[in-house]
Amino acid sequence: MKLTINGDSKEIKDGIVLSELLIIENVEMPEMVSVQLNDEFLTKEEHAVTVLKAGDEINFLYFMGGGA
Amino acid sequence: MKEFSDEELERYSRHIILQDVGIEGQEKISNSKVLVIGAGGLGSPVALYLAAAGVGEIGIVDGDVVDLSNLQRQVIHATADIGVPKVLSAKAKMEAINPNTKVTVYQKFLDASNILEIVKGYDFVIDGTDNFSAKFLINDACILANVPYSHGGILRFGGQTMTIKPHESACYACVFDSPPPANAIPTCSSAGILGAVAGMLGTIQAAEALKYIVGMGEPLYNRLLTFDAKTMNFRNVNFKKNPKCRVCGGEGIKEIKDYEAVVCEAKL
């Protein structure tokens, strides 16, 4: 199925849940990324139970704590 | 209403000539008060540009002194300033650029005991801090005090920023909820930062402050601007205010509390 991940269209196998996508996409420290699915933010508890479907738009937002 | 002197009219002529600014916009800038929290990588360019722009009053907060390793990116400080409190070093440069700007220094770090009182006195706040406990504290204080602010974060070659209008646009906690666990993450100083990236993000924050003050354009409300200087790809991620947000949603927060000290991080 086609997913849009961080603005890029990608072909990903059908029927996976979000936490599997985090592994496929090599997201470091998945517990530290804020995930947006079709404009809504998911809670960490939802990662393991949210089944993705074709056309979903997913954004990974990373913490950036620097400034000094 | 402010009467500009001939000196000011000439100094700000390139602003005044802008249709979106004009005399009225420059008056708003000259009557505004902005608080810059952190006189480091982000605070340096922000403080310099806001002083140059003629912001009437700038408060600058930092409890640190200038260190040699700061000078690769903290462009408001000079080699001769090593050992000098950052707020005093910054004030000297800002006043040298524009003696019309009043600079108030807070030579301290902000915490739950002092942040609300300080933030309340300003029209706009810049987050130029380098740790998550400070970033979430600033978010809480600005939501409680109803003062708009610019979030900024940088790491290695990347930056992110959003502008928050309390109770109207999404806040930092709508997106990131709460500080990451302390032990999961390397520190800023170990991860590194390309000095120019601090300048890129800081000047975006300064522009956002000026846009808000003048009331022009579209501030970064309800979107996070992220960029990677290695590819020079810039991206906006849009979102809405989270009705379930821990800080600004529903009941929201009622009082200020310190977060556990957590330094920097994550991967770009």
Interface residues (C-beta under 8 A of the other chain):
Chain A: N6 G7 E28 M29 E31 M32 V33 S34 Q36 D39 F41 N59 L61 Y62 F63 M64 G65 G66 G67 A68
Chain B: G38 G40 G41 L42 G43 N70 Q74 D127 G128 T129 D130 N131 F132 K135 G152 G153 I154 L155 G158 G159 Q160 C174 V175 F176 D177 P180 P181 A184 I185 C188 A191 I193 A198 L224 T226 R235 V237 N238 F239 K240 N242 V262 V263 C264 E265 A266 K267 L268
